[in-house]
Amino acid sequence: MNAVVTANGLNKRYKNALALDHVNFRIESGRIVGLIGPNGAGKTTALKAILGLTDFQGELNVLGFDPRTQRDRLMEQVCFIADVAVLPRWLKVREAVDFVANVHPRFNRAKCEAFLARTKLQPEQRVKQMSKGMIVQLHLALVMAIDARLLVLDEPTLGLDILYRKQFYQSLLEDYFDENKTIIVTTHQVEEIEHILTDLMFIRDGKIVLDTDMEAVGERFAEVMVSADQAATARSMKPLDERQVFGKSIFLFDGADRATLESIGEVRRPTVSDLFVATMKGTYA
Amino acid sequence: MKTFYWLVKREFWEHRGGFLWAPIVTGVVFLVLNVMAIITAEVVGARHGFNIGGNNVQMMIAQANQGDLAQIGTGLDIAMLSSMGLISMVMGIVVLFYCLGALYDDRRDRSILFWKSLPISNTSTVLSKVVSATVLAPVIAVVVGVIIGLVQLVIFALVLSMHHVNAWQLITLSHPFRAIGTLVSNIPLYALWAIPSVGWLMFCSAWTRSKPFLWAVAVPAVLGLLVSWFGIMGLFNLPTVWFWKNIVQRALLSVFPGSNIAYSDSALEDLGDSHDPLSVLSPMHSYTLLASPNLWLGVLAGAVLIAGAIWYRRVRDDS
């Protein structure tokens, strides 16, 4: 497999905070990567570095280009939705399609119009007359019609209702994603994207604290529900996290022995959000 | 090239109100005011029993010598160009604020993130905005000004023909084609002359984190005041008037069409001599500006500022 993004010693300092602290990672082609972290952990900075929107120290290679110096060529292969409502308010649907069709060499107009036909958007409608959900529909129609190799989504569904959110990810999976494309997505609504991710990256205080694919998550992490009498045994095995539900304790283990865990209680695969909460414990303290 | 065309088109879409409707509305208001003035004159004239034009004017024209006819023609030319003067003022204001917002507004509303998601270089983006300010805006203003001017001429002709004056004879005394040619010929000159202002305003627009207008005005004004202050105290022998005229005004006011006339030493005297507005604006005259270092130093300064704006467009990272 060939790498879409390779970062080596990526470093970015704002005036009084370290946003990226010598980060290394590699993203392969044909993956859907969730970049997940608390507010201010450096997610957006990492994405901005990939998109050539910010300066940084270290080495970064995106599709063979250096985003700092070869941004114009890089952007032919990369699309991004920064978050909802960054489309200019004066823009009409027709103008948006015309403009992108004429400046983007990899834009497929017919495809875009087919996507738009499935929405309530009208050609003469301006962005300022649209709801947040409709703006995202327009943006997604534009982006999905571009045959890009890397799609970067930064909180793309923030503030949308659940219908729009579901539809957003469903469209991406059904009509856009294939093995030649790569998607990097950041969001706080972890539960909703959990089942579509192939890879998971946790970022905290500018460091990547977890970088794994989803299959490995199931093998490495386990959640065990134990009754009170077994709790002490479980605790001695150094769990990542412990919480109480209905008089029972739920422990989260990283790389513990399966057989031992099964002997003390009911083992199941942890959800990404539980894993996230356990990993990020004490972030805001 | 195609991308650049669409970039300029995008500027037009976004600023249709300023670039297109502002001159049209100005022109139409101007025409309406004129018609109101004519009606007032007619009503007052009828009430007091005197007649504007009529046989007297006809006789006057018949008896007029060459010089008098030229004067009448000049009067009509002035009438035709007067709307252009007003439209130019409005256009200057539009361009001033357009430049201040051009590289700032999309940072403020974060739509820059959408534009930057497309494969367009910062250089083309900034240059498309420069072209919109220095070429697109004046071309539209001139087209609108010419149309309004011609309508104005036709209105005068109709009013006079109601008073039994041979309107066509009058119109042949004016020089509509020469006027149009003169206006068109001034567009490239305007573009060159406006570059330092456009450059400075866009530089502020790309550089500032907030309040581009304040920075754009305050920096040259405070510098000017400092120069004047040192001058008053006699500390340094800085050329105060020179600074205000060649730095402050050139940085802020050169976006106003015709602002170059004040820098031509002979222009105003010539106007006094000939009473012919076309001669001041004529390419024969206005293009003598090409020989002035002021123009070319301005173009140079503007180019440097635009390069700075492109650089800041790339590195400003606040959205």
Chai-1 contact restraints between the chains, C-beta under 6 A:
chainA,res_idxA,chainB,res_idxB,connection_type,confidence,min_distance_angstrom,max_distance_angstrom,comment,restraint_id
A,T54,B,D317,contact,1.0,0.0,6.0,A-B,restraint_1
A,D72,B,P119,contact,1.0,0.0,6.0,A-B,restraint_2
A,D72,B,S121,contact,1.0,0.0,6.0,A-B,restraint_3
A,M75,B,P119,contact,1.0,0.0,6.0,A-B,restraint_4
A,E76,B,P119,contact,1.0,0.0,6.0,A-B,restraint_5
A,F80,B,S117,contact,1.0,0.0,6.0,A-B,restraint_6
A,A82,B,L113,contact,1.0,0.0,6.0,A-B,restraint_7
A,V86,B,R110,contact,1.0,0.0,6.0,A-B,restraint_8
A,V86,B,S111,contact,1.0,0.0,6.0,A-B,restraint_9
A,V86,B,L113,contact,1.0,0.0,6.0,A-B,restraint_10
A,V86,B,F114,contact,1.0,0.0,6.0,A-B,restraint_11
A,L87,B,F114,contact,1.0,0.0,6.0,A-B,restraint_12
A,P88,B,S111,contact,1.0,0.0,6.0,A-B,restraint_13
A,W90,B,E14,contact,1.0,0.0,6.0,A-B,restraint_14
A,E95,B,W13,contact,1.0,0.0,6.0,A-B,restraint_15
A,F99,B,W6,contact,1.0,0.0,6.0,A-B,restraint_16
A,F99,B,R10,contact,1.0,0.0,6.0,A-B,restraint_17
A,N102,B,W6,contact,1.0,0.0,6.0,A-B,restraint_18
A,V103,B,T3,contact,1.0,0.0,6.0,A-B,restraint_19
A,V103,B,W6,contact,1.0,0.0,6.0,A-B,restraint_20
A,V103,B,L118,contact,1.0,0.0,6.0,A-B,restraint_21
A,V103,B,I120,contact,1.0,0.0,6.0,A-B,restraint_22
A,H104,B,L118,contact,1.0,0.0,6.0,A-B,restraint_23
